[in-house]
């Protein structure tokens, strides 16, 4: 049989089509590696995080009451007792995300695992429940910076799961979420204005109070609310001093002034700003010492 040779242009076209087809196909799903301490939910898969950043509870200053409540709830969960889903709200940089991540450092040896999920993937919560249903570990499903716009329907999936996620004695799944907003869905001034038949166009809500109740009800599904507040200057400086002391650096007047200038330039006094300044100051000091030795 005679060998048929295709033109190079046709071969290139076929290769291009095959490449485009391959890119359009969904990624092959792999079984989760449950030996990992943490996971990220991505492309409807549990993708392992083998070396999550370690955050320590002792480094989180000024939130003792919040830490005590979240630790108690987490220990109830680990022992198989009744426990609540938690919503952590408040100012940015005040330790909401850090305290959740610190739980993994503190309780990993007791079987705690962390699954990070994006707000836009909340519709997949039921899939996550199915994947970990028979696992012996305890899983915190963690959503950072949770909030919804007026047109977002993902909150309905979250409401559904929150209704059924509390199963005393048997559940290995709990939800912790952080948000800068106490109410996760936006409310508008016109929703609190008395409505009359005269000024209601056809496209307006006939029963606005019911719409408001639905928006508020999402936050109500979380059994425990923890609020975080802006810190004063004294606490901010205490946190800076704490991080410097961990590496043996003195907290003198020069450091104090530099740390205050840092937070003023950022427009906030927070644990995050204190931590970021500490990294800057420690790194600059170590680089200067290295250069002096050269």
GUVODO-737028 format. One record per residue (C-alpha): residue number from 1; residue in one letter; x, y, z. Coordinates in nm, 3 decimals, decimal comma. Layout:
BEGIN
NUM;a;X;Y;Z;
...
END
This chain:
BEGIN
1;x;0,000;0,000;0,000;
2;x;0,130;0,337;-0,098;
3;x;0,222;0,569;0,184;
4;x;0,016;0,888;0,193;
5;x;0,206;1,201;0,285;
6;x;0,008;1,494;0,421;
7;x;0,117;1,851;0,352;
8;x;0,296;2,027;0,638;
9;x;0,025;2,296;0,646;
10;x;-0,243;2,033;0,705;
11;x;-0,037;1,866;0,978;
12;x;0,011;2,200;1,151;
13;x;-0,363;2,269;1,129;
14;x;-0,447;1,928;1,278;
15;x;-0,197;1,980;1,560;
16;x;-0,351;2,319;1,637;
17;x;-0,702;2,170;1,645;
18;x;-0,590;1,887;1,875;
19;x;-0,421;2,134;2,110;
20;x;-0,733;2,349;2,130;
21;x;-0,946;2,040;2,192;
22;x;-0,714;1,927;2,470;
23;x;-0,733;2,269;2,639;
24;x;-1,113;2,267;2,625;
25;x;-1,143;1,925;2,789;
26;x;-1,185;1,918;3,169;
27;x;-0,879;1,825;3,371;
28;x;-0,854;1,463;3,476;
29;x;-0,968;1,440;3,834;
30;x;-0,730;1,277;4,079;
31;x;-0,815;1,115;4,409;
32;x;-0,739;1,348;4,704;
33;x;-0,419;1,282;4,895;
34;x;-0,565;1,275;5,245;
35;x;-0,219;1,262;5,402;
36;x;-0,195;1,640;5,348;
37;x;-0,275;1,874;5,640;
38;x;-0,471;2,121;5,428;
39;x;-0,647;2,146;5,096;
40;x;-0,768;2,401;4,844;
41;x;-1,092;2,337;4,656;
42;x;-1,019;2,407;4,292;
43;x;-1,172;2,272;3,968;
44;x;-1,405;2,062;4,182;
45;x;-1,110;1,880;4,335;
46;x;-0,941;1,874;4,673;
47;x;-0,587;1,984;4,591;
48;x;-0,339;1,908;4,865;
49;x;-0,139;2,178;5,045;
50;x;0,154;1,992;5,198;
51;x;0,330;2,280;5,369;
52;x;0,074;2,539;5,481;
53;x;0,208;2,852;5,643;
54;x;0,230;2,804;6,019;
55;x;0,044;3,060;6,229;
56;x;0,068;3,039;6,608;
57;x;-0,205;3,134;6,851;
58;x;0,046;3,295;7,088;
59;x;0,138;3,547;6,817;
60;x;-0,219;3,678;6,798;
61;x;-0,249;3,954;7,057;
62;x;-0,551;4,151;7,171;
63;x;-0,813;3,895;7,069;
64;x;-0,813;3,672;7,377;
65;x;-1,192;3,657;7,407;
66;x;-1,233;3,562;7,040;
67;x;-0,957;3,300;7,064;
68;x;-1,116;3,143;7,371;
69;x;-1,453;3,106;7,199;
70;x;-1,317;2,966;6,873;
71;x;-1,088;2,724;7,060;
72;x;-1,374;2,595;7,272;
73;x;-1,598;2,545;6,969;
74;x;-1,318;2,373;6,777;
75;x;-1,243;2,135;7,065;
76;x;-1,613;2,047;7,090;
77;x;-1,600;1,967;6,719;
78;x;-1,284;1,756;6,751;
79;x;-1,432;1,549;7,034;
80;x;-1,748;1,485;6,833;
81;x;-1,970;1,703;7,049;
82;x;-2,221;1,955;6,917;
83;x;-2,046;2,259;6,767;
84;x;-2,144;2,564;6,565;
85;x;-2,044;2,705;6,230;
86;x;-1,866;3,037;6,294;
87;x;-1,876;3,374;6,121;
88;x;-1,584;3,603;6,205;
89;x;-1,648;3,966;6,115;
90;x;-1,480;4,301;6,163;
91;x;-1,205;4,533;6,053;
92;x;-0,938;4,422;5,809;
93;x;-0,609;4,296;5,945;
94;x;-0,741;4,222;6,295;
95;x;-0,669;3,849;6,301;
96;x;-0,983;3,687;6,160;
97;x;-0,804;3,475;5,900;
98;x;-0,497;3,420;6,114;
99;x;-0,687;3,268;6,405;
100;x;-0,852;3,014;6,173;
101;x;-0,518;2,917;6,020;
102;x;-0,364;2,895;6,366;
103;x;-0,616;2,624;6,454;
104;x;-0,449;2,394;6,201;
105;x;-0,111;2,447;6,366;
106;x;-0,256;2,385;6,712;
107;x;-0,480;2,086;6,637;
108;x;-0,331;1,909;6,336;
109;x;-0,198;1,628;6,556;
110;x;-0,552;1,574;6,686;
111;x;-0,687;1,512;6,338;
112;x;-0,792;1,859;6,232;
113;x;-0,768;1,945;5,862;
114;x;-0,842;2,267;5,673;
115;x;-1,012;2,308;5,335;
116;x;-1,001;2,653;5,176;
117;x;-1,283;2,739;4,938;
118;x;-1,357;3,049;4,733;
119;x;-1,690;3,223;4,760;
120;x;-1,770;3,147;4,396;
121;x;-1,730;2,772;4,461;
122;x;-1,976;2,750;4,750;
123;x;-2,222;2,567;4,527;
124;x;-1,977;2,271;4,552;
125;x;-2,009;2,233;4,929;
126;x;-2,225;1,924;4,888;
127;x;-1,951;1,763;4,674;
128;x;-1,693;1,830;4,946;
129;x;-1,920;1,669;5,203;
130;x;-1,944;1,358;4,988;
131;x;-1,566;1,333;4,940;
132;x;-1,487;1,348;5,312;
133;x;-1,797;1,170;5,444;
134;x;-1,609;0,852;5,541;
135;x;-1,284;1,012;5,653;
136;x;-1,180;0,985;6,020;
137;x;-1,034;1,338;6,029;
138;x;-1,225;1,652;6,121;
139;x;-1,248;1,919;5,851;
140;x;-1,293;2,293;5,881;
141;x;-1,416;2,427;5,548;
142;x;-1,287;2,781;5,548;
143;x;-1,408;3,068;5,327;
144;x;-1,214;3,393;5,358;
145;x;-1,359;3,736;5,280;
146;x;-1,715;3,611;5,243;
147;x;-1,967;3,858;5,100;
148;x;-2,218;3,859;4,818;
149;x;-2,349;4,116;4,576;
150;x;-2,716;4,170;4,509;
151;x;-2,722;3,940;4,204;
152;x;-2,514;3,657;4,350;
153;x;-2,705;3,332;4,404;
154;x;-2,421;3,133;4,565;
155;x;-2,545;3,232;4,908;
156;x;-2,839;2,993;4,866;
157;x;-2,601;2,696;4,852;
158;x;-2,432;2,816;5,169;
159;x;-2,766;2,858;5,347;
160;x;-2,866;2,505;5,252;
161;x;-2,545;2,349;5,384;
162;x;-2,548;2,558;5,703;
163;x;-2,894;2,426;5,779;
164;x;-2,771;2,068;5,773;
165;x;-2,406;2,086;5,876;
166;x;-2,466;2,054;6,251;
167;x;-2,490;1,684;6,326;
168;x;-2,402;1,617;6,686;
169;x;-2,162;1,329;6,746;
170;x;-2,106;1,225;6,383;
171;x;-2,027;1,522;6,158;
172;x;-1,666;1,569;6,043;
173;x;-1,746;1,892;5,858;
174;x;-1,788;2,245;5,989;
175;x;-1,778;2,589;5,825;
176;x;-1,573;2,886;5,944;
177;x;-1,602;3,205;5,737;
178;x;-1,453;3,553;5,766;
179;x;-1,597;3,877;5,637;
180;x;-1,544;4,249;5,676;
181;x;-1,922;4,283;5,675;
182;x;-2,159;4,178;5,951;
183;x;-2,442;4,133;5,699;
184;x;-2,319;3,921;5,410;
185;x;-2,571;4,047;5,157;
186;x;-2,608;4,418;5,069;
187;x;-2,904;4,612;5,200;
188;x;-3,029;4,936;5,050;
189;x;-3,188;5,247;5,190;
190;x;-3,504;5,204;4,982;
191;x;-3,563;4,867;5,147;
192;x;-3,619;5,041;5,479;
193;x;-3,846;5,309;5,332;
194;x;-4,223;5,263;5,372;
195;x;-4,376;5,148;5,046;
196;x;-4,711;5,265;4,909;
197;x;-4,909;5,132;4,619;
198;x;-4,859;5,457;4,428;
199;x;-4,479;5,445;4,414;
200;x;-4,422;5,074;4,342;
201;x;-4,336;5,011;3,975;
202;x;-4,407;4,668;3,831;
203;x;-4,046;4,551;3,869;
204;x;-4,018;4,648;4,237;
205;x;-4,044;4,405;4,528;
206;x;-4,400;4,397;4,658;
207;x;-4,292;4,268;4,998;
208;x;-3,957;4,436;5,068;
209;x;-3,953;4,333;5,434;
210;x;-3,946;3,968;5,330;
211;x;-3,648;4,040;5,103;
212;x;-3,468;4,202;5,396;
213;x;-3,541;3,902;5,617;
214;x;-3,392;3,669;5,356;
215;x;-3,071;3,873;5,343;
216;x;-3,031;3,883;5,719;
217;x;-3,109;3,513;5,753;
218;x;-2,778;3,406;5,596;
219;x;-2,578;3,548;5,886;
220;x;-2,828;3,392;6,125;
221;x;-2,742;3,044;5,997;
222;x;-2,400;3,072;6,162;
223;x;-2,446;2,962;6,521;
224;x;-2,156;3,167;6,656;
225;x;-2,054;3,520;6,561;
226;x;-1,716;3,661;6,660;
227;x;-1,645;4,032;6,613;
228;x;-1,297;4,179;6,570;
229;x;-1,222;4,546;6,633;
230;x;-0,951;4,800;6,541;
231;x;-0,664;4,815;6,788;
232;x;-0,515;5,107;6,972;
233;x;-0,156;5,225;6,943;
234;x;-0,040;5,045;7,256;
235;x;-0,153;4,706;7,130;
236;x;-0,003;4,768;6,788;
237;x;0,337;4,844;6,944;
238;x;0,307;4,540;7,171;
239;x;0,264;4,315;6,868;
240;x;0,567;4,468;6,694;
241;x;0,776;4,418;7,008;
242;x;0,658;4,056;7,032;
243;x;0,771;3,968;6,680;
244;x;1,108;4,141;6,722;
245;x;1,169;3,962;7,051;
246;x;1,117;3,625;6,879;
247;x;1,436;3,684;6,676;
248;x;1,627;3,859;6,953;
249;x;1,595;4,219;6,834;
250;x;1,551;4,505;7,078;
251;x;1,248;4,733;7,063;
252;x;1,403;5,077;7,108;
253;x;1,289;5,432;7,036;
254;x;1,412;5,416;6,676;
255;x;1,206;5,103;6,614;
256;x;0,904;5,255;6,785;
257;x;0,907;5,565;6,566;
258;x;0,963;5,361;6,249;
259;x;0,675;5,129;6,334;
260;x;0,439;5,422;6,393;
261;x;0,539;5,580;6,062;
262;x;0,472;5,244;5,895;
263;x;0,115;5,213;6,024;
264;x;0,042;5,579;5,945;
265;x;0,150;5,524;5,584;
266;x;-0,079;5,221;5,565;
267;x;-0,371;5,409;5,714;
268;x;-0,439;5,150;5,981;
269;x;-0,316;5,006;6,309;
270;x;-0,366;4,631;6,289;
271;x;-0,202;4,301;6,361;
272;x;-0,134;4,262;5,991;
273;x;0,041;4,599;5,970;
274;x;0,247;4,513;6,280;
275;x;0,349;4,178;6,132;
276;x;0,441;4,334;5,797;
277;x;0,649;4,605;5,964;
278;x;0,824;4,340;6,173;
279;x;0,918;4,144;5,863;
280;x;1,051;4,463;5,702;
281;x;1,252;4,564;6,009;
282;x;1,393;4,218;6,078;
283;x;1,491;4,165;5,715;
284;x;1,651;4,510;5,685;
285;x;1,846;4,456;6,007;
286;x;1,973;4,115;5,897;
287;x;2,075;4,250;5,555;
288;x;2,262;4,540;5,715;
289;x;2,450;4,303;5,948;
290;x;2,545;4,084;5,653;
291;x;2,672;4,383;5,457;
292;x;2,874;4,506;5,756;
293;x;3,052;4,169;5,774;
294;x;3,142;4,172;5,405;
END
